[in-house]
Amino acid sequence: MAIRTVLGLMSGTSMDGVDVALLTTDGKVVGDFGPTLFRPYSESEKSVLKAAAAQARGLSDRTARPGALAEAERIVTDAHGLAIEGWQRANPSLKPDLIGFHGQTVFHAPQRGITVQIGNGSKLAERFGVPVVYDFRAADVEGGGQGAPFVPVYHRALVARAGIENSVAVINIGGVANITRIDADGSILAADTGPGNALIDDFVQARTGAAFDRDGALGARGTVDKVALSALMADPWFDEPIPKSLDRDAFSQGPVDGLSDQDGAATLAAFTASTIAAAIAVTGGAETIVVAGGGMHNPVIMAALGEAAGKSPLKASDLGWNGDFIEAQAFAYLAARSLSGLPLSYPETTGVSKPMPGGVLVQP
């Protein structure tokens, strides 16, 4: 299989901006990690994306773009184009031969048979003269899968590249958190675990105006409210079998509404950590825990996870991985897999009926 130089693009459920990362891969083995770039969304862009996410909850047709959704799709496409241009200016000698474009998830309800990612892959292919693979999740949902998490096959490739031979839980803490549990024999099990940063981000923004709890500073000054934590943990979703997945806005922060800013942030951090630890246990435990995504920068979440799991987690950077860009790299990897007709998801990762290829290829 051909080794390709692929530019991966990711805008996650935190809706903070666009990640760009270069990867060389044949869709099986991870080759070299290339340069990265982050292009933040402006406040006005974020407000349109959040309005679109609210409107998308009523969709029954994943291709429909009523109201704010049409404007949001234009914003997402343009923002990704600007991110690629910024990356190109910084790396003029590097020429990707393929782009993997995740788009922006605005609604995810696999129980209703729908997952909505906005962003126009054809316009990016035309703009940059490079083939684009996008719309990765639809085939999985159509095949009865959850449509998420989609990064597990890349996590497994990273673990193989690192030469780790024991059982590993790779945790990504984005807006939603997910786990990939990889056994020593390479067998894989995956699921969303519950909230990642989304609840904390929304709480902190509503209370303080800040976009997120930088370095966990607010939560570090608070105390976990055990009554509120128990109420959060009582959500029936946690009793559902894996594989399973979530929408960004699946949980209410109602149980912490009466708490101080500090105690609310501490309690929501404990909620994220407790649900991840529970998922590690349900998937069989792990000798090594590795955390990637924005949540790895929150020491309150990391400490709470270590306490709840009974084992201190590693950061992705401890293994030489760029934990802030793993998902962008993953969609570069998945684009290469898609081009070769390889499965992107499995019964063990999304609950789909059989190993499922996916993605839509558009030529310039």
SULFENHU-V991567 format. One record per residue. N is the residue number from 1. PHI is phi in degrees with one decimal (none if undefined). NEAR is the number of other C-alpha atoms within 12 Angstrom. D_CENTER is the distance of its C-alpha to the mean C-alpha in Angstrom with 1 decimal. Layout:
n=N phi=PHI near=NEAR d_center=D_CENTER
n=N phi=PHI near=NEAR d_center=D_CENTER
This chain:
n=1 phi=none near=14 d_center=27.3
n=2 phi=-72.1 near=17 d_center=27.0
n=3 phi=-80.2 near=24 d_center=25.0
n=4 phi=-116.2 near=33 d_center=23.2
n=5 phi=-100.7 near=33 d_center=22.0
n=6 phi=-120.6 near=45 d_center=18.7
n=7 phi=-98.0 near=49 d_center=16.9
n=8 phi=-100.0 near=48 d_center=13.1
n=9 phi=-125.3 near=50 d_center=11.7
n=10 phi=-142.1 near=51 d_center=8.3
n=11 phi=-126.9 near=45 d_center=8.2
n=12 phi=-87.2 near=44 d_center=5.3
n=13 phi=-70.8 near=41 d_center=6.7
n=14 phi=-70.6 near=39 d_center=8.6
n=15 phi=55.5 near=41 d_center=10.5
n=16 phi=-94.9 near=33 d_center=12.0
n=17 phi=161.8 near=35 d_center=12.5
n=18 phi=-108.5 near=43 d_center=12.0
n=19 phi=-96.9 near=47 d_center=11.2
n=20 phi=-124.7 near=48 d_center=13.7
n=21 phi=-149.0 near=44 d_center=14.5
n=22 phi=-95.1 near=43 d_center=17.3
n=23 phi=-144.5 near=44 d_center=17.6
n=24 phi=-100.7 near=35 d_center=20.7
n=25 phi=-165.6 near=38 d_center=20.3
n=26 phi=-102.4 near=29 d_center=22.1
n=27 phi=87.7 near=35 d_center=19.1
n=28 phi=-119.6 near=33 d_center=20.4
n=29 phi=-100.5 near=29 d_center=21.0
n=30 phi=-85.0 near=35 d_center=19.0
n=31 phi=-90.8 near=26 d_center=21.6
n=32 phi=-98.2 near=23 d_center=21.4
n=33 phi=-86.1 near=30 d_center=18.8
n=34 phi=-106.7 near=29 d_center=19.8
n=35 phi=-64.5 near=32 d_center=19.6
n=36 phi=-127.2 near=33 d_center=16.7
n=37 phi=-156.2 near=32 d_center=16.7
n=38 phi=-120.6 near=28 d_center=15.0
n=39 phi=-117.6 near=27 d_center=16.4
n=40 phi=-70.5 near=26 d_center=16.0
n=41 phi=-76.4 near=31 d_center=16.6
n=42 phi=-73.5 near=18 d_center=20.1
n=43 phi=-62.1 near=16 d_center=20.9
n=44 phi=-67.9 near=15 d_center=22.5
n=45 phi=-63.5 near=26 d_center=19.5
n=46 phi=-60.3 near=29 d_center=17.3
n=47 phi=-65.5 near=20 d_center=20.1
n=48 phi=-68.2 near=26 d_center=20.2
n=49 phi=-62.8 near=41 d_center=16.5
n=50 phi=-69.0 near=31 d_center=16.9
n=51 phi=-64.8 near=24 d_center=20.2
n=52 phi=-65.0 near=35 d_center=18.7
n=53 phi=-63.6 near=37 d_center=16.1
n=54 phi=-66.6 near=24 d_center=19.2
n=55 phi=-70.4 near=23 d_center=21.3
n=56 phi=-66.3 near=36 d_center=18.9
n=57 phi=-62.3 near=29 d_center=19.3
n=58 phi=-94.5 near=23 d_center=22.7
n=59 phi=-72.1 near=25 d_center=21.9
n=60 phi=-116.0 near=20 d_center=23.3
n=61 phi=-114.5 near=19 d_center=23.0
n=62 phi=-68.1 near=29 d_center=19.6
n=63 phi=-93.1 near=22 d_center=21.5
n=64 phi=-71.9 near=22 d_center=23.3
n=65 phi=-133.7 near=27 d_center=22.9
n=66 phi=-75.2 near=22 d_center=25.3
n=67 phi=54.1 near=19 d_center=25.8
n=68 phi=-68.0 near=25 d_center=23.0
n=69 phi=-65.2 near=35 d_center=20.7
n=70 phi=-64.4 near=25 d_center=22.9
n=71 phi=-65.1 near=26 d_center=23.0
n=72 phi=-63.8 near=37 d_center=19.2
n=73 phi=-64.2 near=36 d_center=18.8
n=74 phi=-62.7 near=26 d_center=21.4
n=75 phi=-62.4 near=32 d_center=19.7
n=76 phi=-61.6 near=44 d_center=16.3
n=77 phi=-63.6 near=37 d_center=18.4
n=78 phi=-64.8 near=27 d_center=20.7
n=79 phi=-63.0 near=36 d_center=18.1
n=80 phi=-67.5 near=44 d_center=16.5
n=81 phi=-63.0 near=32 d_center=20.2
n=82 phi=-65.8 near=27 d_center=21.1
n=83 phi=-64.9 near=34 d_center=18.3
n=84 phi=-63.5 near=40 d_center=19.6
n=85 phi=-61.2 near=23 d_center=23.1
n=86 phi=-62.7 near=23 d_center=22.4
n=87 phi=-64.0 near=30 d_center=21.0
n=88 phi=-64.2 near=23 d_center=24.1
n=89 phi=-62.4 near=15 d_center=26.5
n=90 phi=-78.4 near=17 d_center=25.3
n=91 phi=-136.0 near=18 d_center=25.5
n=92 phi=-64.2 near=13 d_center=28.4
n=93 phi=-88.0 near=10 d_center=29.3
n=94 phi=-100.8 near=21 d_center=26.1
n=95 phi=-125.0 near=26 d_center=25.8
n=96 phi=-66.6 near=34 d_center=22.8
n=97 phi=-104.8 near=30 d_center=24.1
n=98 phi=-159.3 near=41 d_center=20.9
n=99 phi=-122.0 near=53 d_center=17.9
n=100 phi=-106.1 near=52 d_center=14.5
n=101 phi=-118.7 near=56 d_center=13.3
n=102 phi=-72.5 near=47 d_center=10.2
n=103 phi=81.7 near=47 d_center=11.5
n=104 phi=-114.4 near=46 d_center=10.5
n=105 phi=-73.6 near=44 d_center=9.8
n=106 phi=-112.5 near=44 d_center=12.8
n=107 phi=-160.3 near=40 d_center=13.6
n=108 phi=-141.8 near=39 d_center=12.6
n=109 phi=-140.1 near=34 d_center=15.6
n=110 phi=-61.6 near=32 d_center=16.1
n=111 phi=-64.9 near=19 d_center=19.2
n=112 phi=-99.8 near=22 d_center=20.7
n=113 phi=72.5 near=25 d_center=19.7
n=114 phi=-140.6 near=35 d_center=17.5
n=115 phi=-141.7 near=42 d_center=14.1
n=116 phi=-121.4 near=39 d_center=14.4
n=117 phi=-115.8 near=41 d_center=12.7
n=118 phi=-99.6 near=42 d_center=15.2
n=119 phi=134.8 near=41 d_center=16.3
n=120 phi=-99.7 near=35 d_center=19.5
n=121 phi=-64.8 near=40 d_center=19.1
n=122 phi=-63.0 near=26 d_center=22.9
n=123 phi=-66.7 near=26 d_center=23.5
n=124 phi=-68.0 near=37 d_center=21.4
n=125 phi=-61.5 near=30 d_center=23.3
n=126 phi=-67.1 near=18 d_center=26.5
n=127 phi=-66.8 near=22 d_center=25.9
n=128 phi=-112.3 near=26 d_center=25.2
n=129 phi=65.5 near=19 d_center=27.2
n=130 phi=-130.2 near=27 d_center=24.5
n=131 phi=-59.0 near=31 d_center=23.2
n=132 phi=-124.2 near=42 d_center=19.7
n=133 phi=-106.6 near=43 d_center=17.6
n=134 phi=-145.6 near=41 d_center=15.4
n=135 phi=53.7 near=38 d_center=14.8
n=136 phi=-73.3 near=47 d_center=13.1
n=137 phi=-91.4 near=47 d_center=12.5
n=138 phi=-60.5 near=37 d_center=16.0
n=139 phi=-62.8 near=34 d_center=18.1
n=140 phi=-64.3 near=35 d_center=16.3
n=141 phi=-64.2 near=38 d_center=16.8
n=142 phi=-62.4 near=26 d_center=20.3
n=143 phi=-87.2 near=25 d_center=20.9
n=144 phi=90.1 near=30 d_center=20.4
n=145 phi=-88.1 near=39 d_center=16.9
n=146 phi=-80.6 near=40 d_center=14.0
n=147 phi=74.3 near=49 d_center=12.0
n=148 phi=-169.2 near=47 d_center=8.9
n=149 phi=-72.0 near=50 d_center=7.5
n=150 phi=-114.1 near=52 d_center=8.2
n=151 phi=-90.9 near=46 d_center=7.6
n=152 phi=-52.4 near=43 d_center=10.6
n=153 phi=-65.3 near=44 d_center=13.3
n=154 phi=-73.6 near=42 d_center=12.2
n=155 phi=-55.3 near=46 d_center=12.1
n=156 phi=-62.9 near=38 d_center=15.5
n=157 phi=-65.1 near=32 d_center=16.8
n=158 phi=-64.1 near=39 d_center=15.9
n=159 phi=-63.2 near=36 d_center=17.7
n=160 phi=-64.1 near=26 d_center=20.6
n=161 phi=-62.6 near=21 d_center=20.9
n=162 phi=-77.7 near=21 d_center=21.2
n=163 phi=73.5 near=15 d_center=23.9
n=164 phi=-76.5 near=25 d_center=22.7
n=165 phi=-113.1 near=19 d_center=25.0
n=166 phi=-102.8 near=21 d_center=24.4
n=167 phi=-75.9 near=29 d_center=21.8
n=168 phi=-130.6 near=39 d_center=18.4
n=169 phi=-111.5 near=48 d_center=15.4
n=170 phi=-97.4 near=53 d_center=12.3
n=171 phi=-110.6 near=50 d_center=10.1
n=172 phi=-107.0 near=50 d_center=6.7
n=173 phi=-109.9 near=47 d_center=7.4
n=174 phi=-104.1 near=41 d_center=5.4
n=175 phi=-60.0 near=35 d_center=7.1
n=176 phi=-107.7 near=41 d_center=6.8
n=177 phi=-101.5 near=48 d_center=7.3
n=178 phi=-141.2 near=51 d_center=7.7
n=179 phi=-125.2 near=54 d_center=10.5
n=180 phi=-119.3 near=51 d_center=12.0
n=181 phi=-103.5 near=45 d_center=15.7
n=182 phi=-114.8 near=39 d_center=17.9
n=183 phi=-81.0 near=26 d_center=21.6
n=184 phi=-59.7 near=21 d_center=24.2
n=185 phi=-89.1 near=15 d_center=25.2
n=186 phi=90.1 near=24 d_center=21.7
n=187 phi=-66.7 near=28 d_center=21.2
n=188 phi=-133.1 near=33 d_center=17.7
n=189 phi=-144.1 near=40 d_center=16.3
n=190 phi=-145.8 near=47 d_center=12.9
n=191 phi=-172.9 near=46 d_center=11.6
n=192 phi=-69.1 near=48 d_center=9.6
n=193 phi=-103.1 near=48 d_center=11.8
n=194 phi=142.7 near=49 d_center=12.1
n=195 phi=-68.6 near=46 d_center=11.4
n=196 phi=-107.6 near=47 d_center=9.5
n=197 phi=-98.6 near=46 d_center=10.8
n=198 phi=-59.2 near=39 d_center=11.4
n=199 phi=-63.0 near=44 d_center=14.8
n=200 phi=-64.6 near=49 d_center=16.0
n=201 phi=-57.7 near=40 d_center=15.2
n=202 phi=-64.5 near=35 d_center=17.0
n=203 phi=-63.8 near=36 d_center=19.8
n=204 phi=-66.3 near=33 d_center=20.4
n=205 phi=-65.1 near=20 d_center=20.5
n=206 phi=-66.1 near=19 d_center=22.9
n=207 phi=-83.9 near=24 d_center=25.1
n=208 phi=-121.1 near=19 d_center=25.3
n=209 phi=87.2 near=14 d_center=23.9
n=210 phi=-75.9 near=18 d_center=21.6
n=211 phi=-71.2 near=25 d_center=18.0
n=212 phi=-162.9 near=32 d_center=16.8
n=213 phi=-86.9 near=38 d_center=18.7
n=214 phi=-59.3 near=25 d_center=19.2
n=215 phi=57.3 near=20 d_center=19.8
n=216 phi=66.3 near=34 d_center=20.0
n=217 phi=-62.1 near=23 d_center=23.5
n=218 phi=-71.2 near=33 d_center=23.9
n=219 phi=-62.2 near=37 d_center=22.8
n=220 phi=-66.0 near=28 d_center=24.9
n=221 phi=-93.9 near=19 d_center=27.9
n=222 phi=-108.3 near=22 d_center=27.4
n=223 phi=-123.1 near=26 d_center=28.2
n=224 phi=-68.1 near=30 d_center=26.2
n=225 phi=-89.5 near=28 d_center=27.9
n=226 phi=-68.1 near=21 d_center=28.2
n=227 phi=-66.5 near=19 d_center=29.3
n=228 phi=-64.8 near=28 d_center=26.3
n=229 phi=-62.6 near=30 d_center=23.9
n=230 phi=-62.3 near=19 d_center=25.8
n=231 phi=-64.7 near=20 d_center=25.5
n=232 phi=-64.5 near=33 d_center=21.7
n=233 phi=-71.8 near=30 d_center=21.6
n=234 phi=-80.0 near=17 d_center=24.0
n=235 phi=-57.8 near=21 d_center=21.6
n=236 phi=-63.5 near=13 d_center=22.5
n=237 phi=-57.4 near=22 d_center=19.0
n=238 phi=-68.5 near=28 d_center=19.0
n=239 phi=-88.7 near=17 d_center=22.0
n=240 phi=-73.2 near=17 d_center=20.5
n=241 phi=-71.5 near=19 d_center=20.4
n=242 phi=-92.4 near=33 d_center=17.4
n=243 phi=-69.2 near=40 d_center=15.6
n=244 phi=-154.9 near=38 d_center=14.1
n=245 phi=-145.2 near=38 d_center=11.3
n=246 phi=-135.3 near=38 d_center=11.1
n=247 phi=-83.6 near=42 d_center=11.3
n=248 phi=-53.6 near=40 d_center=10.2
n=249 phi=-102.9 near=31 d_center=14.0
n=250 phi=-71.2 near=27 d_center=15.1
n=251 phi=-112.5 near=31 d_center=16.8
n=252 phi=-93.4 near=25 d_center=19.8
n=253 phi=-90.7 near=31 d_center=20.6
n=254 phi=-48.9 near=18 d_center=24.2
n=255 phi=-60.4 near=28 d_center=25.2
n=256 phi=-104.7 near=35 d_center=24.8
n=257 phi=-58.9 near=24 d_center=26.5
n=258 phi=-88.0 near=18 d_center=29.8
n=259 phi=-90.8 near=26 d_center=28.6
n=260 phi=-66.7 near=24 d_center=29.1
n=261 phi=-56.7 near=33 d_center=26.3
n=262 phi=-67.7 near=30 d_center=26.3
n=263 phi=-69.1 near=34 d_center=26.5
n=264 phi=-63.6 near=41 d_center=23.9
n=265 phi=-64.4 near=49 d_center=21.3
n=266 phi=-64.5 near=40 d_center=22.5
n=267 phi=-69.7 near=44 d_center=22.3
n=268 phi=-68.8 near=54 d_center=18.7
n=269 phi=-63.7 near=53 d_center=17.7
n=270 phi=-65.4 near=47 d_center=19.7
n=271 phi=-61.9 near=48 d_center=18.1
n=272 phi=-58.2 near=45 d_center=14.6
n=273 phi=-65.5 near=45 d_center=16.4
n=274 phi=-66.1 near=36 d_center=18.7
n=275 phi=-71.9 near=40 d_center=16.3
n=276 phi=-66.2 near=48 d_center=14.4
n=277 phi=-60.6 near=39 d_center=18.0
n=278 phi=-63.2 near=31 d_center=19.1
n=279 phi=-68.0 near=40 d_center=16.4
n=280 phi=-60.0 near=42 d_center=17.5
n=281 phi=-65.1 near=22 d_center=21.1
n=282 phi=-63.4 near=26 d_center=20.6
n=283 phi=-85.4 near=32 d_center=19.1
n=284 phi=113.6 near=23 d_center=22.2
n=285 phi=76.6 near=27 d_center=21.7
n=286 phi=-153.7 near=32 d_center=20.9
n=287 phi=-77.0 near=25 d_center=23.2
n=288 phi=-129.4 near=32 d_center=20.5
n=289 phi=-117.0 near=39 d_center=17.3
n=290 phi=-122.5 near=43 d_center=15.0
n=291 phi=-114.1 near=45 d_center=12.3
n=292 phi=-127.1 near=38 d_center=9.8
n=293 phi=89.0 near=39 d_center=7.8
n=294 phi=-58.5 near=42 d_center=9.8
n=295 phi=-64.7 near=44 d_center=11.2
n=296 phi=-69.1 near=40 d_center=13.1
n=297 phi=-88.4 near=28 d_center=15.3
n=298 phi=-99.7 near=37 d_center=16.5
n=299 phi=-64.7 near=29 d_center=19.5
n=300 phi=-69.0 near=37 d_center=20.2
n=301 phi=-63.3 near=46 d_center=17.0
n=302 phi=-62.9 near=43 d_center=17.6
n=303 phi=-66.8 near=31 d_center=21.3
n=304 phi=-65.5 near=34 d_center=20.8
n=305 phi=-66.1 near=36 d_center=18.5
n=306 phi=-59.7 near=27 d_center=21.3
n=307 phi=-68.4 near=19 d_center=23.9
n=308 phi=-70.1 near=25 d_center=22.3
n=309 phi=-89.5 near=29 d_center=21.5
n=310 phi=72.2 near=22 d_center=24.8
n=311 phi=-158.8 near=22 d_center=23.4
n=312 phi=-69.8 near=22 d_center=22.2
n=313 phi=-78.1 near=36 d_center=18.7
n=314 phi=-84.9 near=28 d_center=18.4
n=315 phi=-87.6 near=32 d_center=16.2
n=316 phi=-54.1 near=32 d_center=14.6
n=317 phi=-63.1 near=20 d_center=17.3
n=318 phi=-64.3 near=17 d_center=19.9
n=319 phi=-103.0 near=23 d_center=19.4
n=320 phi=82.7 near=19 d_center=19.5
n=321 phi=-93.5 near=29 d_center=15.8
n=322 phi=-92.9 near=32 d_center=14.2
n=323 phi=-63.6 near=35 d_center=11.5
n=324 phi=-81.3 near=34 d_center=10.5
n=325 phi=-124.6 near=38 d_center=10.2
n=326 phi=-61.4 near=47 d_center=9.0
n=327 phi=-69.5 near=46 d_center=6.2
n=328 phi=-63.2 near=43 d_center=9.1
n=329 phi=-59.3 near=48 d_center=11.4
n=330 phi=-61.8 near=50 d_center=9.8
n=331 phi=-78.6 near=49 d_center=10.5
n=332 phi=-66.9 near=52 d_center=13.8
n=333 phi=-61.1 near=54 d_center=14.5
n=334 phi=-66.8 near=57 d_center=13.6
n=335 phi=-63.0 near=51 d_center=15.9
n=336 phi=-64.3 near=48 d_center=18.6
n=337 phi=-63.8 near=38 d_center=18.3
n=338 phi=-60.3 near=36 d_center=18.6
n=339 phi=-63.1 near=37 d_center=21.7
n=340 phi=-94.2 near=24 d_center=23.3
n=341 phi=73.8 near=23 d_center=22.7
n=342 phi=-83.2 near=23 d_center=20.8
n=343 phi=-63.8 near=33 d_center=18.7
n=344 phi=-101.3 near=44 d_center=14.9
n=345 phi=-139.7 near=44 d_center=14.7
n=346 phi=-138.8 near=36 d_center=17.3
n=347 phi=-53.7 near=32 d_center=19.0
n=348 phi=-79.2 near=33 d_center=17.7
n=349 phi=-108.2 near=42 d_center=14.0
n=350 phi=-128.5 near=44 d_center=14.0
n=351 phi=81.4 near=33 d_center=17.7
n=352 phi=-62.7 near=34 d_center=18.7
n=353 phi=-68.2 near=22 d_center=22.5
n=354 phi=-156.1 near=21 d_center=22.5
n=355 phi=-53.1 near=23 d_center=20.5
n=356 phi=-121.1 near=35 d_center=19.2
n=357 phi=-71.8 near=32 d_center=19.1
n=358 phi=-178.5 near=34 d_center=17.5
n=359 phi=90.5 near=39 d_center=16.8
n=360 phi=-116.7 near=30 d_center=19.5
n=361 phi=-94.3 near=30 d_center=21.5
n=362 phi=-123.7 near=26 d_center=23.4
n=363 phi=-92.9 near=22 d_center=26.1
n=364 phi=-65.5 near=19 d_center=27.2
